């Protein structure tokens, strides 16, 4: 049953093929046997999950036929979960038990979803390989010597390995789409403001957005439908109705105008990836889409712009981790300043420190105009590029990443090379646009992702295109061979 | 040659806005609760929480802006002021920096001698207060109380327009009156609801350029503002006259020792790394919202003062005293209305006996033991000559002590004024007969003794004789 998607599981639960408790027990077994191997989880909430599953079985018997009722999922470990450890992959929060649920967590709980685990991640969502977690790197289920991508690497690896049918993630510069691409699953980053950020530990507030990691576009539609919506506790969430994302999945793509930015097909794109993505675009053409070439002239500036804006916001967002009220505090210190220095020095990892320092620098008196203010201006130029493009096309398609999953440790020595891994995804965050990554092929046995990006609040259209594509392809159904003690289990 | 120095002062007033809940969270702002009992997850800066702006706060800021003819920004921006301190939970304070909600304006202040002066307002912006660090209660540790964290503040920044400590105090008093008129701040200085920092510098008279300024912190009473500024002015002049230079720094006023001392030098000042808070959208205020607030503006102190002068024919001084608070003005007008006229008499009593009584007992006028209608009852008896002004004071005391209304007390104590000319004449005759020596001296030219006879008559009547009649009749009899 672990091969089934959320919509398939939901049907099975409703028709009584198995109960949520049976499903949860089965997945818990897999999580316990395969999870440690991949290091995909920080916390497995087995007892809580079984309790929620029992409750779901009862409410289903009482008539609750919601599509997520009784479906086990996992949350990236930066969503606050009431009474459960919420670490953000950081030593500074390695003892932090949240006293409340994030809005996203609460909505999924209310819909009957069963929380089975909290997933490993790059510390405070800063990273593209999941090697920045204080709990160690997550491994890619397709090749355990390789990274699963980041920062939602634990969620991506768990869904790809069929340990769970779906998981939440967050995407600040590609942290859902990039790991989805590298693990062969479907990743959706909604429009900025579509999903509440309340209870989602902030990395870069103007870029962070919660989304989904699933095995199909249909499942993403189910999860987003529950997660999205205005939240009075988040001033930046949009006061906009949530459409029925599943209702338009089957719409035909006749005449859909898809733009392919030439800037996405640069020298950095590995030829084999390019071939897979081009093939996927031809497939969309066969489905009725009209393909044309477009330009995003300022795309090349997106990585440097991002690495000013995001660190600036993070340097301030992470100030609250000071050892005073919660989280790690140094054991011994001389005075207040020493307590701050030791607590934060011990609590944060190298990449987080690098970004706090970069952010502090770009906001400093005398440097603010040259860095932060200029980056904000460039950000507007990049957003204007997209707006201009959407005058002539409905969606933009291209690669999600320049290469398939790279080897563990391959880029840890060189942050710039690591940062460039997000070159195709960061633009959508800077412009606040929704984007998806859909599996579109393999290169040397490693998955490749097709990225589609659209105007603000066009999630329904993105899901529709992804769903139609998945009806004529089977890349998303391919599963990695998972072994426990040498026995294939897939 | 001695230099004549000119003092330059600008004030930053922090007025705590009188909302029920905090600026970015739903916690109560009530004062005096158990430590940390009014701090929710947002106030505690927990991971994942977000601020949501309290709309009341915006209305109050707009109200203030309209009252001092300031520009109201149609778009203003909340910014983060970053620094580490244990009573600042998020590691940043949400404030406004480049784009404040209230822009330029001015206020007219009245000095003690009655002269008036315009003081420019640079801006007023919204921000959240920090918590409190408690260093004394804990051995070798510091306690943190976050009840105050997130309390809404309006920081009102003046131009450096004041030229003496006296002017600074007058400005602060003017603001204090205004914010209470507007009902946006309770003005309670002991509880820290209204406090100020002063920027002080001196320059040789005639010089256009400002001298180096210092910032004085912790000025939580009018008296401290005056004392601290005078101390600082003296200190700066001493430094300059002995050939030194004033160092730009923040100084703390210690009221117990009556001294100011260095808190931090400019070089030690934090780089606050202000930037727009990405958790809050820019604050947009529409024309309709401004007009809606405008319609709630009360009569302002200046308007009221002018009306009191023209409508009640009061002196500027009386009008100023009576309009010092909205409650006092309302009390006065209630007395005038209930007593059916005689505003001058009402003014004297409200500003005199009543205010003295309130001050002595430390009572607010709203809780006065003598209500406006009761005082009006007393004034009626003065006006119709039932009692004299002097006896009225005795009646007032009794009213204050809860012995009943004016008529009861006059009746019970037999204080009704003697206005019967025959009765008064009879007493005068007795007094004259009893003091033949004084009579002789008076008639011999010692006019001053007239007062002696008045006194004797009043004494004989226990003060109840109508003083006017006594004077008139005595003059006749002694002639």
Interface residues (C-beta under 8 A of the other chain):
Chain A: X78 X79 X80 X86 X88 X93 X96 X98 X99 X100 X102 X197 X198 X199 X200 X201 X202 X204 X205 X206 X232 X233 X234 X235 X236 X312 X313 X315 X316 X318 X319 X320 X321 X322 X324 X325 X326 X336 X340 X360 X363 X364 X365 X368 X372
Chain B: X41 X44 X45 X46 X47 X48 X49 X50 X51 X52 X53 X80 X82 X84 X86 X89 X90 X91 X92 X144 X271 X273 X274 X275 X278 X279 X280 X281
